C-alpha cells in the first residue's frame, strides 16, 4: 500500500499509517501477555534440542538461553563441546563476534580436531580483524578436509586480505615518517603542516595506525612537536597521543609512563584553552581505558596479561588535586582539572558500593577544592580563574557529598568544611574573612545542607551582616552574594526575609555602585519569589515585583555594564519569572530576550541554569501538582492554605508566550547552550532544557518551526543523556515531532536511527498513556520508511512492547500499536516471529480484524494481508489460529469501508494462491457469493481496485477447477 492506504498489488503490500488526533485520557491497566513461553527444562540434552529448534526458527536469543542453561547443567565434555559450538553459531548469526570466538575456543579446548568449531572461530576472528589467526584456523580445517571447497576458498580470500593488510602496513609506516618530516620542517608552509597534523590525528585513532606510530619512534617525535611550544603543533601532538591511547589499555599505560604525569599536567596548565581541552581529553581517554570504559577485549596472550592500573588512577587524581591550588596553573587548566575530577571520582552508578575514590579525594583534596571555591577574582592574591571556575568547584563539592554512603562519611565531610571556614576568620585580616564567606557561598551553591550547617555556626551570619555594612565594594559584594545563595531553600529564605530584607533594601536605595545595587536587587528578587507560583503568597506589595523585573531587564540590556554584573540580572529574572505578570512582560521585551540569549553564548557558563530556569518559568513546564476539587474544598473548610494560580498562568497565555519564544529564536539559543563542554552544564540544567523543548512542541503547528531551528538535532543528546525525568521529557518531545513530521527531514542522515532508542524507552509501562501512544505513532512513522529502520526498531527490543500494547484495553493505544505492527510485518525478521510456533501473534491480528473500530480493522487487516502474501505457511497457520477466521474474513470482504474491504479480498486471494484445499474451503463458503456479487459490479474508478481483486480471486478458483467459467466475471 502507498501512503494513501491503497494496495499496489495483490502479492506485495506496504501499509502506512495516517495521522490522527484524539482526545486523550490515561489508559486502564495493561495486561502483559506472554507469547509462547516454554516451560523450565532441567535436562541438558533436552535443552540442547530446544536450542536447536530455536536456532532453526532464527530465534537466536532464545537459543542462546537454552544452550547457556544446558552448559550450566552438562557434565559430559563431548556434550559441552557441542553446546559451546552451537552457542558460537548463534553469536555469529547475531554478529556478536567476540563471544562467538570465545565459545568456539572453549569447544576447541575440549576437542582440538573439531572442524566446525575451528571454522566458526575463524569466521569470528576474521570479522574482528585478526586475519592471521583466522587463517591458521582455516588452514587446520583444510588439513583435515583438503577437498572441502569452502575451506580452500576461505584460505585464498584470507591470504589475499593478509597481503593487502601488509601492503597497507608498509605504506602506513612511510606515511607516518613523511607526516613527522613535514611537521618538524621549519621551511614547510602552515597549510601543509595543518594537513599533516590532521592526517596524523586520524591515523592515530585507527588501531593499526596507532600501532605503527608507536613502533616507529612516534612518541619521541610527538614530544619534539610539544617542545616546539607552538600551540597548533602542541594541540596536534596531544590529540595524536589521545588517539593512540584509545581502546588499548597496555598502549595507554606505555604512553602515560613515557610522557610522564607531571609533563602532561604542565601542558594542561598552559594559558591556552585549546591546549587545556586537548590535554583534558587525553587524560580522559587514559582514565576510560584504565576503568574499562574504552577498552577493547583481548584474547590469547593479551588476555593473559593482567594490568593493574589502580595506582596510576590514584596518581592522576592526586596530581589533578595539586593542580587546583598551584599558582602557575592557568584558569583553563584549573577548570579542566575540576572537570576531570567531576567525571572520574564520584560513582556514576550509586548501586556500586565502592566509593573509595571519593573518600580518598575528600581526605587529601577537600580543603584544596574549598580553597578554589573561595577565590575572589578582585583580590590580588587570587589564583588564575575563568568565569566558570568557582561554580565548577561547587559542583565537584556537591557530587562528592552525594557520593557518600553513610552519616559518618557525611559528618566527616561537614566537619572538614566547618573547620576550614572557621580557621579563616581573622579580625586582623579582612582578606581571610572574605575568603571564608566566599567558601560559604561555594558550599551553598554545592552541597546546600553542608553550607547551611556552616552558615549556622557562631559568627558566620554576623560576619555577613557586618560586611554588608562595610564601605568597601568587595566586602559588600561577597556578603550580598552569600545572602543570595543562603536564600535558596524556603526554610532559610524565611529566616532571611525576617532578618535581612531590610538590610538589602537599604543597600539598594543608598548604594550608587551598580555592581552592589544589582546584587542587592537579585537578593530582593529571590526573597520576593519565596512563594513560588502561588499567587496568594506574594512577599512584596502589588507592583513591586514588576518594578524589580523592569530594573533587571534594564541592566540586562545595558552593554556598558560588564558581563559578570549583567549575569546577576539574569539570576534575578530566574526568580522573578515565577510571577506570571513578569514572564508576560519579559517575553514581550525582545531586546531583553536577545540580550539573555547572547549572554548564554558567552564564555561564562555559570548562567546556563538561570537561563534554563527562566525559560521553564515562561513556558510553565515545571511540575504542577494536580488539584483534586474535593481536597481543595476540604482544605478550605479546615482553614488550610490553598495555593492560587495566577490568571496569566492559564493555557491560552502560556501558548502565546511559547509562540513568542519560538519567534525570537529560543531553539537556536538552547542548541548553543547544549554545546557547552563544561561540568557546569549539569544533568539538572539539561532536564530544564528538555522541559522547555516539550513545551515548545506541544502545539502541532509549532513543531515544524522547532525542527527548522535545529530542535531535532538538539533533542537527541537530551534524550540519551541526563536525569531519568529529563530523558523522558526529551524523548516525548522527539515523539511529538516524529509522529507528525517526515522523519528524514526532521532527523536527516544517520540521526534518524538514533531517534529509535528514545522512542522505544517511552513504551515502558511506567510512562503515561499519552507518551505510550505518541511513541507508537512515531515508530509507525519511522517503520514505514525503510527496512533498515525496521531492523533498528527490532534491535532496540521494541517488538515485545508493541505486541503487549496490541492487548491494551485503551482503544487509541491498541490502534497505534496495531498500525505500527502493520508496518513492521514488512520486515523478514518480524515475519519469522509470526511463523514460529508457540505464540498467538497471528491469532491476535485475526481477532482484531473482527473488531468494530474501522481504523483498528484497517491496520490489522493490512498486517494480515502482507503476512499472508509473504509466507504461504502463514496462510495455513491463519486457518488454524481461530475457529472464527472464516467468519471474520467474510465480514472484511463485505465491509462498508473500501480500504478494509480491499484488505479482506487481498487476504482471500493470498489464501487461495497458497493452497488449493484452502481455496476449496473458501469457495464452498459464502465467500463465493460475496466474490461473485463484487466482481459483477460495474467498473468504477473509486471501487475498481476492489472489483479487480474479487475477479482475480474467481480466476484463481477457475484455475483450480473449483468453479466453471460459465460466464466472465463482471461486465
N, C-alpha and C positions, 0 to 999 in steps of 0.2 A: 504494500500500500504506500502511496505517497503521502505528503504532508496533509492532504485533504481527507485522508482515510479511504481512498479508493484503491482497490486491489489491481495491481498491474497485470498479473497473470494468475492462472489457477494452480500453478506449480511452485511459485516462489512469492512470498509476501512479506512486507515490512510494515508494521502498524506504527504510526506515530500518534502521539497524544495531541489533543488540542488544549488550549488554555481555558481554565475555568476559575471562577472566583466564588467562594461560598462563605456565607456567614458561619463563623466557627465557634464551637464550644469544646470544652475538654472532653475527650472520649471516655467511654467506660473502660473498666479494667480489661487488659488484654489477656488472651489465653494463648500461652506459648504451647504449641502442639508439636511434640516430637515427630519427626518424619523418618520413619524407618530405622529406629534404633535397634541394635542387636543385643541379645541377652549376653551377660557376662560368661566367658568361657575360661576354664582353668586348664584345659589340655593343650600343650604347646603344638601338637600336630594338628589339632582341630583349628587352633588359632592361625596356624600357617595356611591351612586350606581356606579359611575365611579371608586371610590377607591376599591369597592368590585370586580369589573371586573378586575382591575389591579392586585388585590391580587390573583384572580383565575388564571391569566396569569403568576403569580410569578414575576411580575414587582413591587417589594416591594417599591422601591424608589418612583416611580410614585404614588403608592397607598398612601404612607405617605404624599406626597404633596397634594393629593386630600383631605385626612382626615384633614390635617392641615388647609387648606383653609376653609373647612366646619366648623371646630371648631371655627375659627375666625368669621364666619357668624352666626352660630347657636345660638338661644336664648332659645330653649326648652331644659330643663335639661335632659329629657329622651334621646333626640337625642344626646346631648353632651356625656352622659354616653356611648352610643353605639359607638360613634366616638372615644372616648378615648380607649375603649376596643378594637376596631378594629385596631387602631394605635399601641396598645401594641402587638397585634398579629403580625403585620409587623415587629416590632423591635425584637420580639422573633425569627422570621424567619431569620433576618439578624444577629442574635447573639449579638445584642446591648441590653444587659440585664438591664443596669441602666435605660435608658429611658423607657424600657418595664415595669419595676416595677413602675416607676413614673406615666406612663399613666394609668396603672391598678389601682393604688392608687386613682387617680383622679376619675375614674369611680366608685370605691367603695365609695368614699366620697359622690357621688350623690345617689348611690343605694347600701347600705351596704349588701344586700342579693343577689347581682349579682354573681352567681356561676362562670360564665365564667371569669369574671374579677378577682375573688379571685384565681381561678386555674391558670390563666395566671401570676398573681403576684407571686404565689408560685413557678411556673416554673422559673421565673426570679430570685427570691431570692435564690432558690437552686443553680443556676448557679453562683450567686455572693458569694456563701459560707455561706449564712445566713440560715442555716438549721432549727434552732429553729423557726424563723419567717415563713419560708416556711411551716413547719409542722403545725403551728397554722392556716394558711390559708386553707390548705387541710382538716384539722380537721373540720373547719366550713363548708366546702363543703360536707364532709361526713355526717355531722349532718343533712343537708338539704336533701341529697340523700344518705341514708345509704346503698342502694343496688347497688350503682354505683361501678363497679369492678375497674375502673381506679383509683378512689379516694382511695379505700381500698388498692390497690397495691402500690400506691404512699405513703400512710401512713406507710405501712410496710417497704418500702425501706428507707424512710427518718428516721424512728425510728432506723433502723439498722445503717445508716450513722451517726446519732447523737451519738449512743452508741460508735461507733468506734472513733469518734472525742473526746469523753470524755476520752476514754482509752488513746488516744494519748496525750491528755492534761495532764493527771495524770503522764504518763510516761515522758512527757516533763519536768514537774516540777522536777522529780527525776534526769533527765539528767542534767538540769541546776545546780542543787545542787552539783552533782558529778563533773561537769566541774570546778566550782569555788573551790571545795575542792582540786582538782588536781593542779590548777593554784596557789593557795595560800600555798601549802605544800612545804616547802623548801627541803624536802627529796626525792621528786619525780624527776626522770631524765628529762632532757631537751626535749627529743623526745616526751615523753608523754604529757608534758606541751604544746609543739607546736601543737600537735594533738588536745588537749582540746581547745586551743585558736582558732584554725581554725574552729572547730565544733561550738564554741560559736558565732563566726562571721557569719557563715552560718545560724545558728538558729535565730540570731537577724534580718536577712534580711527577714524572714518569719513573717507575721503579728501575727500569733498565737504564735510563739516562742518569738518574741519581747515582746508581752504582758505578757507571763509567766515570762520572765526575769524581767520585770518592776514590776510585782506583787509580786515577791519572793525576795525582798530586793536586786535586781540586781544592782541598781545604787550605793548603798553603797559598794558592793563587787567590782564593777568596779573601784570605786575611790580608794579602797585599792590596786588594781593592779597598778594604776597610781602612788600611793605613794611609791611603791617598788623602783621606779627610774630605773628599769631595762628596757632598750629600747624595747626589744621584747615584754615584758608584757604591756608596755605603748601603743605600737602600736596596739596590740590586743584589749586592753580596748577601745581605741579611735575608732577603726573600729567597734567594737560592739555597741558603743554609736551611731555612724553614722547609722548603720543598724536599730537600734531601732527607730530612727527619720524618717526613710524613709517612705514616703507616709502616714504619720499620724501627722497632724498638732498639735493636742492637746498634744500628747505624746512628740513631738519636743519641744513645749513650756515648758512642765514639766521638760524635761531633761536639757534644756538650763538654766532654773532658778535653778535647783538643783545643777548643776556643777558650774555655775557662769561664766559670761563673762570674768572676769579678770583671772580666773583659766585657761580657755580654751586658752586665749591669752598667758599666761605664758608657757603653754605646747607647743604651736606653736613656741614660741620664743627660744626653746632649740636648742643647737648646734647639731642637728641630722636631716638629710634631710628626712629620712623615717617618723619620728615623725611629722615633719612640714607638709609633704604631707598628712599624715593621718588626722591631725587636720584640714588642709585646706578643705579636703573632708567632714569632719564632719560639718564645718561651711557652706559649700556649700549645703549640704543636708538640714540643718536647713533653710537656706535662700530660697531654692527651695520650701520648704513647705510653708514658710511664703508668698511667692509671688504666690503660687498656681501652680507652675510648676510641683511639685512632690506630689501633694495631691490627695488622692482618694476621691470619692464622698461619702457623708454620708447621711443617711436617718433617719427619726424618731427623737429621742432625740438629736442625734449628729448633725442633720441638724439644729435644733432649737438653738444650741449653737453658738453664733457669737463670733469669736475670733479675736480681733483687735491686729495685730502684728506690726503695723506701728512703734510704739515706740521701739519695740525690734530691728527692722531692722535699725532704726536710731542709736540706741546704738551700734549695731555691727559695723556699718560704722565708728562711732566716735572712737571706740576702735582700729579698724584697722588703722585709720589715726594716732592715738597716737603711735602705734607700729612702724610706719615708722621712727620716729626720736628718738626713745628710744635707748640709747646706749647698753642696756642689751639684745636687740633682736639680734639673730643670722642673718647671711646673708640669710640662707634658710628661716627663719621665715619672714624676711622682704620681700623676693621675693614672698612668699605665700600671705602675706597681700596685696601686689600690685596686684597679680593675682586675688584675691577675689574682690578687688575694680574694676578692669577692667571688670570682669564678671558681677558684680551686680549693679554698679552705672549707667553707661550710658544706655540709652534705646536701646533695641535690635531691636525694630521696631520704626523708626522715624515717623511713622504715628500716634503714641501715642503722644498726646500733652503735657502730664505732664513730665517735666524734673526736677522736684523738687529735686530729689536725687543728680543730677549733680550740681545744683545751690548751695545746702547746702554743698556739698563736696568742691566746689570751695571757698565758703565763709569761711569754718573752716579749710580746709586742703590744699589749693593750695600751700601755702608757704612751708608746710611740704613736699609736693611732690617735689617742686623745690629744697629743701634742699637735698633730696635724690639724685635727678638728678645731683646736683652739687658736689657730693662727688668725691674725688680724692684718690684712694687707696694708693698712695705713701706717703700721708701726715699722720703724727702721730695722728691727730685729727679725722681721717676718721671713720665713723660708720662701723660696720661689714658688709661686702658686699660679694656677689658672682660675678662671671664674668658677670651675666645677669642683675644685679640689676638696674644699671643706665639706660640701654636701656628699661627695663620694665617700669621704671618711665616715660620715654619719651613717651612710648606707651599709658600709662594712661593719660598723659597730652594731647596727640593728641585726644584720644577718648572723653575726657571731652570737649575739644574745639569743636569737631564735633557734640557734643550733644546739643550745644547751639542753640537757635531758632531764635534769632534776633540780630541786630547790637549792641544794647545796652548791651546785655549779653556778646557779644564778646569783646566789648570795655572795659567792666569791667575786664574781664579775662586778656586782654592785659595790662591794667594799673597796675594790681596787679603784673604781671611778670616784667614790666618795673621798678616799684618801688622797687621790691625785688632785682633785679640785680644792679640797681644804688646805692642802700643802702649798697651794699657790697664793693663798690670801696673805698679804703683807702690807701693813699700814704704811710702810715706808717706800713701797714700790708699787705705784699705780699700774705700771705695765703688767705686772704679775696678776694683779686683781682683775684687769681686763681679760687676760688670758683665761683666768678661772671662770669668769662669767661666759666667755665665748665657748668654753668647754661645755658649760651647762646647756647653751644653745645647741651645740653639736649633739648632745645626748637627747635633748628634747625633739630634735629632728630625726633621731635614730631610734634607740630603744626607749620609748617615751616613759615607761614605768621607772626605768633607772634615772632618767632625767628628772622625773617628778620627785623621786626619792632624794636626789641631790638638792633639788630646789627647796625641800622641806628642812634641810639642815640649818642649824642656827647660824644666822648671819648672812645667808645667801640672798634671801629676799631683801633684807635690809641694805645689802650692798647694791643690789639692783636699783632700789629706790634712791639711794644716795647718788649713784652715778647719773640717774635721770636729772637730778638737781644740779649736776656739775655744769660749769660754764664751758668745758671743753667739748668740742663737737664729737670727737671719737668716743668719749665716755658716754654721752647721750645715745649715740648710735648703737653701741654694743648693748647698753641696758634696754633700750626700747626693743631691739631685735629679740632679746631674751624674753621680754614680756610677751611679745607676739607669739613666739614659739611655745611659751608656757600656757597659752590660752587655747591650745589645740584640742583639748578634751573638755567636754561640757562641765565636768566637776571642777576642774581647775579654772575654767572661764568664769564660773560663778564667784569664786574667791576673788579673781582679779577684777571683776565688774564692781564688786563692793569695795575694793582696796586701791585699784589702780586706774579706773576710768577717769576719775577727776584729774589725776596726775597727767594722763595722756592728753586730755582736753586742754589743760593748762599749757603743756608744752606746745601743742599745736597752735594755740592762739598767740603765745608770746614769742615763739621762735621765728626768726627771719631767715633761717637757713633752710633751703629747700630740701636738703638731704634729711634733716631732722623732721621737718614738717610732714614729709611723705611717709616716713616710718611711723610717726605718731598717728597719722591718718589710717595707715594699714592696721595698727593696733585697734583703733576705734572701729574700723570696718569688721575686724574679726570678732570683737566683742559684740558688735551690733548684730551679727549673724548667729549668735548663740542659740536662737530659737529655731534655726534651720529654716525649713519651708513653711513652718507653722505661722499662718498669717496673724494669729491671735497672740503670738509671743514676741512682738517687736520690742526690741530693747530701747529704741530711741523714739522720739516723738514723730508724728506724721510729717513726712517730707525730709527728715534729716538724713535718712539712708540715701535718698535720691541725690541730695546735695553732696554727700561724701562720694558717691559714684561719679557725679559730674566732675568733681575735682580730680578724681583718679583718671578719668578719661582725658582731662586737660593735660595732666602730667604725662600720660602715655603718649600723647601726640606731639609733645614738645621735644623737637630734635636737638635743642640746645642743652638738654639735661643728659648726663652720662647714662649709659645703658644700665649700669648696676642700679642706679636710682630709679630709672623708669621701670625696671623689673619689679620694684616694690608696688608700683601702681597696678601691675597685673596681679600680684599677690592680693592686693586689696579687692580687686574685682572678683577674684575667685570666691571670696566670702560674700560680697555684696550681691552677686548674681543669684544667690538663693532667693532674693526678693524678686517677685515677678515683674514689678514696675521697672526695676533696674535692668533686668535682662531684656525687657522690651525696648527700653531706650538704647541699650548697648548695641543690639543688632541693627538698629536704625542708624547708628553712628558709624558710617562706613570708614571714615579716616581712622577712628579708634580701632576698628576691627583689623584694618590693613596694618596699622602700626603694631598690633599684637602679633599678627602673622609674621611680620618682618623680624620682630624680636625673637620669635620662636625659631627662626632660621639662623640666628647668630651663634657665635661660639659658646655663649653662656647657655648651657643646657639645664641650669637649675630651675628655669621657669617652665619646663615641659609639663610637670604635674599641674602647675597652676593654670596653664593654658587649657590643658585637657579638662580640668575641673570646671572652668568657665563654660566650655562647650557642652559638657554634661548638663550643667545647670540650665543653659539656654535651650537645650533640646529636651529637658525634663527626662533624661534617660537614666536617672538614678532609680534605685529600687523604692517603690512606694507600697507600704503595707495596705492590703485590701481592707476597706472599711465594711464591716458587717453591720447593716442597719440596726439589727436587734441589739448588738453590743453597744452601738453609739447611744441608743435610747437608754440602755441600762446605765451607761456611764453618766449621762445627763441626770438621771434620776438620783444617782448616788453622789451627785455634785463633783464628779471627777472631771479633769480637764480633757476636752476633746479637741484634737488638732483641727484647724480650719484651713481649707485650701483657698489660695488667692484666686479671684475671678479670672485673672490672666494666665492661670496655670491650666485652664481647660484646653481640650484637644485642638479646638479651632485656632487659638492663639499660638499654641506650640507649633502647629503645621505652618503657620505664617512665618514664625521665626526660623524654622528649618529651611524653608524655601529661600529666605533671605541669606542664610549662611551659605547655602549652595551657590547662590548668585555671586557672593563676594569671594569665592574660591577656598572654602574651608577644606575641601577634599585634597587639593594640592598642598595646603599647609600641613595637613595630617600626614601626607606622604613624606614630606621633608622631615617632619618630626620623627617619624619612624626610622629614618635612615641614621639617626644619631648613634654612633658607635661608642656608647658610654654606659657605665653601670647606672647612671642617673635615670636612664630610660628603663625604669623598673617594670616588673610584671604588673604592678598596680596601675602604673601610668598606661600601659598597653591595654589593660582592662577598660579603663575610662575611654580610650580611643575606640575600642570595639563597641562600647555602648553608644558612642556618638554615631558611628557608622550604621548601626542597626536603626537608629532613629532617622538617619538621612535617607534610608531606602524603604522606609515604612510606606510611603506613598508610591504606588507603582509608576506614576508619571515622572517621578524624580530619578528613577533608577538608571535611565539612560544617561542623564547628566552626570551622575556619580561615576558611571563607567567611563564616560568621555574624559573626566578629570583624573583618571587613573585609580579609581576606587577599587576595582577588581584586583589589580596588582598589589595594592597596599593591604587589602584584607587578608590575603593568603598567609603572610607571616604571622598576623594576629590570630588566625585560626589554628595555626600549627604550634605556636609557642606562647606561653603565658600562663595565667591562672586558669583554672577549670571554667570559671564563670566567663572570663574574657574569651577563651577559645570557643565556648558555646555561643556567645553573643556574635562573635565574628563569623562563625560557621553559619549561624542563622541568617546573617546579612548576606553571605555568599549564596545561600539557598534562595533567598528572595530575588537576587539578581539572576541566578541561573535558571530559575523557574519561568521567567518571562522574557529573557534575552536570548539572542543567538550566542551559545557558549563560545563559539570560535571567534566571535568579535569581542565579547566581554573578557575572555581569557585566551588570548592568542598564543600560538606556538605550543610548547611543552607545558605551559602553565595550565592548560585545560585538564591535564592529567593530575596535577597537584590538587585540583579542586575536589576530587573524588573523596579523598580521605576525610576532610572536614564534614562533608555531606553525610558520609556513612556514620560518622560519630553521632549525628543527630537522630539516627534510627534507634538509639538507646532508649529503653523504656523509662529511664529517669528523666528524659526530656519531655516537654509537654506536647499535647496533641498537635498544636499548630506547627511546632518545629518538626515533628514526625512527618506531617502532611507536606510541608513545603520542601523538606529534604527529598521525599519520594517524588514530588513533582519535578525537582531539579534533576534527580537521577534519571527520570523518564526522559527529560530533555536531552541529557548527555548520552544516554544509551541509544538514542535514535541516530547519533552522529556517525559512529564507526565501530567496527568490531574490536579495535584496539582499546577503545574506551570501555566497551562491554567487558573485555578481559580485565581491565584495570578495576572495574567495579567488583568482579569476581575475586580478584586478588586481595582486595580490601575486606573480603569476607562479608559482603553485603547480602549475599543470596539468602542465608538463613533468616535474616531480619526481614527482607522483603516478603519471603514466604510466610513469616509469622504475621505480618500486617495484613496479609490476604485473609486471615481468620478474624480480623478485627471487627468488632460489632459496630464501630463508628463508620457510617456509610462513606464519607469522603475519604477517610484514610484507606479503607478497603479498596475503594475505587482507584485511588492513586497507586497503591501497591500493585493492583492488577494491571494497570496501564504500564507501569514500569516493567513488570514481568512480560507483558506483551512485546515490548521492545527487546528485552533480554533474550527471549527464545530464538532470536536470530543467531545467537552465538552457539557454536557447536558444543562447547563445554556445558552450557545450560541444557541443551537437548539431551546430552548424556545423562544429566541428573534425572530427567523425566523418564528416560529409557530404563534406568536402574530399577531393579525390583526392590520391594520393601518400603515404598513411600507412596503417599497419597496426593502427590502434587497434581498429577493429571486429573485425578478424580475431583479435586477441589475446583480446578478450572472448568470441568464439565458441569459441575453443580452450579457454579457461578453463572454459567450461560443460562441457567433456568431462573435466575433472579428477576425481579420486576424492574429494577433500576436499568434504564436503557444504556446509560454510559458504562455501567459495570458490565452489562451483557456484551456491549460492543468490544470492550477491551478483552474480556475473557474469550469471546468467540474468535477474535483476531488471533489471540495466542494459540488457541486450539487449531485454527486454520493453518498457521505457519508450522506448528509442530507436526501435524498430520501430513503436510506437504514435504517436510524434510526427512521424516523417517517412517517407513512402512510399518515397522514394529510398533510404533505409537498408534497407528490406525487399529491394529489388532488389540493393543492394550486398552484403547478407548472403549471398545465393546465389552470389556471385562470389568471396568472400574465401577460401574454403577448399572443397576437394572433400569434406571430411568434414562439412560443415554439416548435411546431412540426417540422417546417422547420429547426430550429436550431439543434434540436435533430438528424434529418436526416443527416445534414451536419457533425455532430460529428461522426456518425456511418460509414461514408464513408471517413473519414479523412485520409490523407496520413501518418500522424504520428500515429504509433501503440498505443502509450500511450493515446493520445487524443481519438482515435477510441475505445479503450478498455473502457475508462470512459463513452463514449457515450452509448456503449452497456450495461454497468452496470446500467446506469440511465434507459435505456429501460426496463431492467429486473426488476428493483425496481418498476417502474410504473406498470408493468404487475402484479407483485405479490400483489401490494397494492389494486387493484380494477379491476374486470372483465370488467367493462364498459370502463375504460381507456385502458385496453388491447385490447378490441374490436376496439376502435378508432385507436389504433396504427396498428393493423393488417389490418384494412381497408385502411390504407395509403400506401405510397410507401415503408414504413419500412419493410413490409413483403417480398418484393422483395430483399431488401438490406440484411435482415437476411438470406434469402434463399441462396443468392449468397455466402455470407461469410461462412455459415455452410457447403456448398458443396465443399469448398476449401480442398485440400489435407492436411493431417496432417503435420504440420511444426513447429519445436521447437521454432522458432522465433515468429511465429504468433499464436501458439497453444492456448494461453490464450484468444485471441480474438475469435478464431473459437469456442472454448468451450462455451464462454459466449453467442454467437449467437445461438448455438444449444440449450442452456438452455432456451433462450427466446422462441424458437419454441416449445420446450417440454411443456413450461407453456401454450402456446397458444393451444396446443393439449389437455392439461388437462382441459382447459375451453371449449373444443369442438369448438374452433373458426376456426381451420383448421383440416383437416382429415389426419390421419397418413398413407397416401398412400405409402409413402416410408420413409426410415430412412434418416434424415438429415445428410449430409456429407458422407464421404466414410469411 
